[in-house]
């Protein structure tokens, strides 16, 4: 497994970006259609670490299982809020 480190930050703030296997990843356009959100939202989720993703050649590769888990968590939260109403 390859690990890339961003060297423009202080050593205590280094962020590890793990490279995901490309056979189980999707692009931001596909991820946005699945999640019913915009592509900038998917990119924000990637940058914030809400979904597992890597950016090997300038484009985000989103882990499909991670995206589905985030969508499911959102559906569970919405259902719980609806029960409280």
ABEGO torsion letter per residue (X at the ends): XBBBBBAABBAAABBBBBBBBAAABBBAAAAAAAAGBBAAAAAAAAAAGABBBBBAAGBBBBBAAAAAAAAAAAAAAAAAAAAAX
